[in-house]
Amino acid sequence: MQNEKNTITSTREFNYQREQVYNAFANPEYIAQWWGPNGFTNTIHTFDLKPGGDWTLTMHSPDGQDFYNVSKFEQVIAPELIVYKHLDPVHVFTGSLAFGYSSGKTRVVFTMTFESDEEYYKVKDFVIPANEQNFDRLEKVLSTMPANRELIFSRLLNAPRELVFDVWTKPEHIINWWGPNGFTNTIDYMDAGEGGSWKYTMHGPDGRDYPNFIKYTEVVKPEKIRYLHGEHEGDNGQFEGSVTLEEAGINQTRLTMRLLFHSAEELEYVVGEFGAADGGNQTLNKLTNYINQLVS
């Protein structure tokens, strides 16, 4: 068991939704831009973000030195937690990134637990300020990511993707879980095929009714669904939605939902006025609970 003194914990709060901050780590295109202290650049060789997956990279220091790093992912719970074992070459430690979300802000807790006092004392004077620089660089990347007009949600579901696809595209399923907490739905019609449409009304817990219209632009069973979402047929849509389903293991599916708005201002409005970020998480929590009932 590790002593507390062998652990370095660095914490930072970001004014971005949790899925966006998680995506800045989960996407190698982004992590290459901010990982490491000031002045470092990165070449990502492998990045297989799943338990047992490899992460290898070369960090290029501002003085021209190259540092090849080998890690292995131990635990991945999107968008909440990533745990990895750093194996080579300089420092051996277990790293974890926990992503907490509350009131529109994401709190990242980065913990590094070293295997010995010797390892800890050898690096702590360098690592503690380096982690703060790392967070500073992450902040800059978050401010420039296309996701500043995009909401991203992800879940690991304990069901085969064929079942998840059916639960997302068949009215007898979707009526049981669609929408944030307290919402119910009336479905006028639903044809979840490419070129098809879905007209429905969401009934809020405050008694208000919200008309919705979805036009499906791409449907690839059981892999992908893309659509335009608006209030009524014929409008240009409030946002473009996509749902991707990836096999993540035996009878497991990694679901990623993206909502792309026309502008950062529109995204800010729906998050502030309607709680869209929390609503998306509540919707996927309801989906998770519904699927768990189906497979239990």
C-alpha positions in Angstrom: 0.0 0.0 0.0 1.3 3.4 -1.0 2.0 6.0 1.6 0.3 9.4 1.1 3.8 11.0 0.7 4.4 8.9 -2.4 1.4 10.6 -4.1 1.2 13.9 -5.9 -2.3 15.3 -6.5 -3.0 18.2 -8.8 -6.5 19.8 -9.2 -7.9 22.3 -11.6 -11.4 23.5 -12.4 -12.4 24.3 -16.0 -15.4 26.2 -17.3 -16.2 23.5 -19.8 -18.5 20.5 -19.8 -17.0 17.2 -18.5 -17.3 15.4 -21.9 -15.3 18.2 -23.6 -12.5 18.1 -21.0 -12.5 14.3 -21.1 -12.3 14.4 -24.9 -9.2 16.7 -24.7 -7.5 13.7 -23.1 -9.3 10.8 -25.0 -8.5 12.2 -28.4 -4.8 11.8 -29.3 -5.1 14.8 -31.7 -5.8 17.0 -28.7 -3.6 15.5 -26.1 -0.6 15.9 -28.3 -1.1 19.7 -28.1 -1.0 20.1 -24.4 0.5 17.1 -22.6 3.7 17.9 -20.7 5.3 21.1 -19.3 5.8 24.4 -21.1 7.8 24.1 -24.3 7.3 20.4 -24.8 5.8 18.9 -28.0 4.6 15.3 -28.5 4.5 12.6 -31.1 1.8 10.0 -30.2 2.7 6.5 -31.4 -0.1 4.4 -30.0 -3.2 5.4 -28.0 -5.6 2.6 -27.3 -7.9 4.0 -24.7 -9.3 0.9 -23.1 -8.3 -1.4 -20.2 -5.1 -3.2 -21.3 -4.5 -0.7 -24.1 -1.1 0.8 -24.9 -0.2 4.4 -24.8 3.2 5.3 -26.2 4.6 8.7 -27.1 7.8 10.7 -27.5 8.0 13.9 -25.6 10.3 16.5 -27.3 11.8 18.9 -24.8 12.6 22.6 -25.7 16.3 21.8 -25.4 16.1 19.1 -28.1 16.0 16.0 -26.0 13.5 13.2 -26.8 11.8 11.1 -24.1 10.1 8.0 -25.1 7.2 7.0 -22.8 5.3 3.7 -22.4 2.1 3.4 -20.4 -0.7 0.9 -20.2 -4.4 1.9 -19.5 -5.8 0.0 -16.5 -9.3 1.5 -16.1 -11.4 3.7 -18.4 -14.9 4.9 -17.4 -15.9 7.6 -19.9 -16.3 10.5 -19.1 -15.4 10.0 -15.4 -12.1 8.3 -14.9 -8.9 7.2 -16.6 -6.3 5.2 -14.8 -3.0 4.2 -16.4 0.4 2.6 -15.4 3.4 4.6 -16.5 6.1 2.0 -17.1 9.1 3.4 -18.9 11.6 4.9 -19.1 12.3 7.4 -16.3 9.5 7.2 -13.8 7.2 4.3 -12.7 3.9 5.4 -11.3 0.2 4.9 -11.5 -1.6 8.0 -12.9 -5.3 8.7 -12.6 -7.5 11.5 -14.0 -10.9 11.9 -12.4 -13.4 14.2 -14.1 -16.1 15.7 -11.8 -18.9 17.9 -13.1 -21.1 20.4 -11.3 -22.9 23.6 -12.3 -21.3 23.9 -15.7 -17.8 23.3 -14.5 -15.4 20.3 -14.7 -13.0 19.5 -11.8 -10.0 17.5 -12.9 -8.1 15.6 -10.2 -4.8 14.2 -11.5 -3.1 11.8 -9.1 0.4 10.2 -9.5 1.3 7.5 -7.1 4.9 6.4 -7.2 6.2 3.0 -6.2 8.9 4.2 -3.7 10.0 7.1 -1.6 13.1 7.3 -3.8 11.0 7.7 -7.0 8.8 10.3 -5.3 11.5 12.5 -4.0 13.5 12.3 -7.2 10.7 13.9 -9.3 8.4 15.9 -7.0 10.1 19.2 -7.3 9.8 19.0 -11.1 6.4 17.3 -11.4 4.3 19.6 -9.1 4.9 22.8 -11.2 4.9 20.7 -14.4 1.4 19.5 -13.7 0.2 23.1 -13.2 1.8 24.0 -16.6 0.1 21.0 -18.0 -3.3 22.3 -16.8 -2.5 25.8 -18.2 -1.8 24.3 -21.6 -5.0 22.2 -21.4 -7.0 25.4 -20.8 -5.6 26.9 -24.0 -6.5 23.8 -26.0 -10.0 23.7 -24.6 -10.6 27.4 -25.7 -9.8 26.5 -29.3 -11.4 23.1 -29.7 -14.3 22.9 -32.2 -16.2 21.5 -29.2 -16.9 25.1 -28.0 -20.0 24.7 -30.1 -20.4 21.0 -29.5 -21.8 18.9 -26.6 -20.2 15.5 -26.3 -21.6 12.6 -24.2 -20.3 9.1 -23.8 -21.3 5.9 -22.0 -20.0 2.4 -21.8 -23.1 0.2 -22.0 -23.3 -3.5 -21.0 -25.2 -4.6 -24.1 -24.3 -5.6 -27.7 -24.5 -2.7 -30.1 -27.3 -4.3 -32.1 -29.5 -4.0 -29.0 -28.3 -0.4 -28.3 -29.1 0.5 -31.9 -32.6 -0.9 -31.6 -33.2 0.9 -28.3 -32.3 4.2 -30.1 -34.3 3.6 -33.3 -37.5 1.8 -32.3 -40.4 3.9 -30.8 -41.4 1.1 -28.4 -38.0 1.4 -26.8 -37.2 5.1 -27.0 -40.4 6.3 -25.5 -39.3 4.6 -22.2 -36.1 6.7 -21.7 -35.8 9.6 -24.0 -35.3 13.1 -22.4 -34.0 14.5 -19.1 -35.4 13.5 -15.7 -39.1 14.1 -15.3 -39.8 14.4 -19.1 -42.3 12.1 -21.0 -43.0 11.9 -24.7 -45.8 11.6 -27.2 -44.6 10.1 -30.6 -46.5 11.1 -33.7 -44.4 9.0 -36.0 -40.9 7.6 -36.2 -39.0 6.3 -39.2 -35.4 6.0 -38.1 -34.0 5.1 -41.5 -31.8 7.2 -43.7 -34.0 10.0 -45.1 -36.7 9.2 -42.5 -38.0 11.5 -39.8 -39.3 11.5 -36.2 -41.9 13.9 -34.9 -42.6 14.0 -31.2 -43.6 16.2 -28.3 -41.7 16.3 -25.0 -43.8 17.0 -21.9 -41.8 18.8 -19.2 -42.3 18.3 -15.5 -43.5 21.9 -15.4 -46.4 21.1 -17.7 -44.9 22.7 -20.8 -44.9 20.9 -24.1 -41.9 21.1 -26.5 -42.4 20.1 -30.1 -39.5 18.3 -31.8 -38.7 17.2 -35.3 -35.7 15.0 -36.3 -34.6 14.4 -39.9 -32.3 11.4 -40.3 -29.4 12.2 -42.7 -27.3 9.0 -42.3 -28.1 5.7 -40.6 -25.7 2.8 -40.7 -26.9 -0.2 -38.7 -25.6 -0.8 -36.0 -22.8 1.7 -36.2 -24.0 5.2 -36.7 -27.0 7.6 -36.7 -26.8 11.2 -37.9 -29.7 13.7 -37.9 -30.8 17.3 -37.9 -32.9 18.4 -34.9 -35.4 21.2 -34.9 -38.7 22.2 -33.5 -40.8 21.7 -36.7 -40.4 20.1 -40.1 -38.9 22.5 -42.6 -36.8 24.6 -40.2 -33.0 24.5 -40.6 -32.5 22.7 -37.3 -31.2 23.8 -33.9 -28.2 21.4 -34.1 -26.8 18.4 -35.9 -26.7 15.2 -33.8 -24.7 12.1 -34.2 -24.6 8.8 -32.3 -21.8 6.3 -32.8 -21.7 2.8 -31.4 -18.4 0.9 -31.1 -17.9 -2.6 -29.9 -15.9 -2.2 -26.6 -15.8 -5.9 -25.5 -18.0 -8.9 -25.2 -21.5 -7.6 -25.1 -20.3 -4.1 -24.4 -20.9 -0.9 -26.5 -19.1 2.4 -26.4 -21.8 5.1 -27.2 -20.8 8.6 -28.1 -23.4 11.3 -28.8 -22.4 14.6 -30.3 -24.6 17.7 -30.6 -23.1 20.3 -32.9 -24.7 23.8 -32.8 -24.4 26.6 -35.3 -22.4 28.8 -33.0 -20.8 28.9 -29.6 -23.4 31.5 -28.7 -26.2 29.1 -29.4 -24.6 26.4 -27.4 -24.1 28.8 -24.5 -27.7 29.8 -24.7 -29.2 26.2 -24.6 -26.8 25.2 -21.8 -27.7 28.3 -19.7 -31.4 28.5 -20.5 -32.4 24.9 -20.8 -29.6 23.0 -19.0 -28.7 21.1 -22.1 -25.4 19.6 -20.7 -27.1 18.2 -17.6 -30.1 17.2 -19.7 -27.9 15.1 -22.0 -26.3 13.4 -19.1 -29.6 12.6 -17.5 -30.9 11.2 -20.8 -28.0 8.9 -21.2 -28.3 7.8 -17.6 -31.9 6.9 -18.3 -30.8 5.0 -21.4 -28.2 3.1 -19.3 -30.8 2.2 -16.7 -33.3 1.0 -19.3 -30.7 -1.2 -21.1 -29.7 -2.7 -17.8 -33.3 -3.7 -17.2 -33.5 -5.3 -20.6 -30.4 -7.4 -20.2 -30.8 -8.3 -16.5 
